Amino acid sequence: MKKLGLILLLVIGITSLSKAQLSLEEQVADSACVCLNNVDTAQIIKFSNAIKMQCFSEAVAKNEVAIRKNYETEKRREEDAAKVGIGGSLLIKVENELAKSCEKYALVTKYQQSYRESSKAAEKMGEKK
């Protein structure tokens, strides 16, 4: 019985340690999600793009030390610079994490898309005149 309890305790300990080690993108996404959760839904509906960028900026600032340390490695810098640049690459990865794990982010993207669609419709109407 003692062996079973010890093994169970060991498995739980390893599992919790692995969950505690979040990737850089997950850390930034968690910070951004906390920011989004602190914003009123009505404000998100009205200013989705600005709020998204504000929360992303706050999350980057909050995790600046970890970001800097992570991007100090030459390999990481080269990989991301070859793609979209360091900031763009991080933003894309953080957005992917937010889409998976943050319910409020779904609201942001919903109203951000509707804003884009209405902008396109307004452009088309302007072209017809």
C-alpha positions as CSV (number, residue, x, y, z in Angstrom):
1,M,0.0,0.0,0.0
2,K,2.8,2.4,0.8
3,K,4.5,1.7,-2.5
4,L,1.3,2.5,-4.4
5,G,0.9,5.7,-2.4
6,L,4.5,6.7,-3.1
7,I,4.1,6.0,-6.8
8,L,0.9,7.9,-7.0
9,L,2.5,10.9,-5.2
10,L,5.5,10.7,-7.6
11,V,3.3,10.7,-10.7
12,I,1.2,13.6,-9.4
13,G,4.4,15.6,-8.6
14,I,5.9,15.0,-12.0
15,T,2.6,16.0,-13.7
16,S,2.3,19.2,-11.7
17,L,5.9,20.1,-12.4
18,S,5.4,19.6,-16.2
19,K,2.3,21.8,-16.1
20,A,4.1,24.5,-14.2
21,Q,6.7,24.9,-16.9
22,L,4.7,26.9,-19.5
23,S,6.2,27.8,-22.8
24,L,6.9,31.5,-23.5
25,E,3.9,31.8,-25.7
26,E,1.6,30.2,-23.0
27,Q,3.0,32.6,-20.4
28,V,2.3,35.7,-22.6
29,A,-1.1,34.3,-23.6
30,D,-2.1,33.7,-19.9
31,S,-1.2,37.3,-19.1
32,A,-3.1,38.6,-22.1
33,C,-6.1,36.5,-21.1
34,V,-6.1,37.9,-17.6
35,C,-6.1,41.4,-19.1
36,L,-9.0,40.5,-21.4
37,N,-11.0,39.0,-18.6
38,N,-10.7,42.3,-16.7
39,V,-12.3,44.2,-19.5
40,D,-16.0,44.7,-19.7
41,T,-17.8,42.9,-22.5
42,A,-19.3,46.1,-23.8
43,Q,-15.9,47.6,-24.2
44,I,-14.6,44.6,-26.1
45,I,-17.6,44.8,-28.5
46,K,-16.9,48.5,-29.1
47,F,-13.1,48.5,-29.2
48,S,-12.0,44.9,-29.9
49,N,-8.9,45.7,-31.9
50,A,-7.6,48.4,-29.5
51,I,-8.2,46.2,-26.4
52,K,-6.6,43.2,-28.0
53,M,-3.4,45.2,-28.8
54,Q,-3.5,46.9,-25.3
55,C,-3.7,43.5,-23.6
56,F,-1.0,42.0,-25.8
57,S,1.3,44.9,-25.0
58,E,0.7,44.6,-21.3
59,A,1.3,40.8,-21.5
60,V,4.6,41.4,-23.4
61,A,5.7,44.0,-20.9
62,K,4.8,41.7,-18.0
63,N,6.9,38.9,-19.5
64,E,9.7,41.0,-20.9
65,V,12.5,39.3,-19.0
66,A,11.4,35.9,-20.1
67,I,11.0,37.0,-23.7
68,R,14.4,38.7,-23.8
69,K,16.0,35.6,-22.3
70,N,14.2,33.3,-24.7
71,Y,15.2,35.3,-27.8
72,E,18.8,35.7,-26.7
73,T,19.4,32.3,-28.2
74,E,20.7,32.6,-31.8
75,K,18.6,29.8,-33.1
76,R,15.4,31.3,-31.9
77,R,16.2,34.7,-33.3
78,E,17.1,33.3,-36.7
79,E,14.0,31.1,-36.9
80,D,11.6,33.9,-36.1
81,A,13.4,36.6,-38.1
82,A,13.2,34.4,-41.1
83,K,9.4,34.1,-40.7
84,V,7.7,37.3,-39.7
85,G,10.1,39.0,-37.4
86,I,10.4,38.4,-33.7
87,G,7.3,40.5,-32.6
88,G,5.1,39.2,-35.4
89,S,6.1,35.6,-34.8
90,L,5.4,35.9,-31.0
91,L,2.0,37.6,-31.7
92,I,0.9,34.8,-34.0
93,K,1.9,32.1,-31.5
94,V,0.2,33.9,-28.6
95,E,-3.0,34.4,-30.6
96,N,-3.0,30.7,-31.3
97,E,-2.7,30.0,-27.6
98,L,-5.4,32.5,-26.8
99,A,-7.7,30.9,-29.3
100,K,-7.2,27.5,-27.5
101,S,-7.4,28.6,-23.9
102,C,-9.1,32.0,-23.4
103,E,-12.9,32.4,-23.8
104,K,-12.8,36.2,-23.8
105,Y,-10.5,36.1,-26.8
106,A,-13.2,34.4,-28.9
107,L,-15.4,37.5,-28.2
108,V,-12.5,39.8,-29.3
109,T,-12.0,37.9,-32.6
110,K,-15.8,37.7,-33.2
111,Y,-16.1,41.5,-33.1
112,Q,-12.8,42.1,-34.8
113,Q,-14.0,40.1,-37.8
114,S,-17.3,41.9,-38.0
115,Y,-15.4,45.2,-37.9
116,R,-13.2,44.1,-40.8
117,E,-16.3,42.9,-42.8
118,S,-18.0,46.2,-42.3
119,S,-14.9,48.1,-43.4
120,K,-14.8,46.0,-46.6
121,A,-18.5,46.6,-47.2
122,A,-18.0,50.4,-46.8
123,E,-15.1,50.3,-49.2
124,K,-17.2,48.5,-51.8
125,M,-20.0,51.0,-51.4
126,G,-17.5,53.9,-51.9
127,E,-16.2,52.3,-55.1
128,K,-19.7,51.9,-56.6
129,K,-20.5,55.6,-56.4
